[in-house]
């Protein structure tokens, strides 16, 4: 099956939900794809100075404005969309992403491994690592940014049957894009890392995001890699069925050859 997958890289405006939604609407208005992945916290920006600030740009789903925009877009463009946002659930805030499908179904993931100052504002995710059906039933695993540091995350998604790992990100350390090559090839899955660009300064903090959003094949091939600063929507065609084949040599299978009795996890 030929399946179009896309990554969107751009620079959200800090604490300006309205401007970010208008920008997303413009950037995605003409998208022709089956699945598109947007960055982590793409509706709010990243460098929060307080919990109150974080809360001011958070929303619950399915009643929040970002969810409304994304689900309308998924329906109009007939594609699945994965996007990162600040989620409010009662008194708790989560660094979440959602998969929204053209048939109106949606699936939520709350970031498992919080990075640095995120721990001041967000609760650790409690959804676990989830695999959900995207358009045409393709199995998609969701993880967010710093989850890359823990190989157990991608491995869990692959063992649960993910064909494509969707990875909304706001990367600031220099290693993830290279590390994801190994995550893809050791698990024989496609991966889509959607990173943001730009620099944010707030509350004495200053962070520069590394761009270089990428789409990787099941052998770690770089199918698409953007540069550090461009705003771009990039698309390529893949066959998701390739991720079902875990064979490495005629006598080796990346999953069947595992020896979990010798692993400490
Ligand atoms: C990160 O997890 N946003 C670095």
Boltz pocket constraint, residues with backbone or C-beta under 6 A from the ligand:
constraints:
  - pocket:
      binder: B
      contacts: [[A, 40], [A, 113], [A, 114], [A, 115], [A, 144], [A, 145], [A, 146], [A, 147], [A, 169], [A, 170], [A, 171], [A, 172], [A, 173]]
      max_distance: 6.0
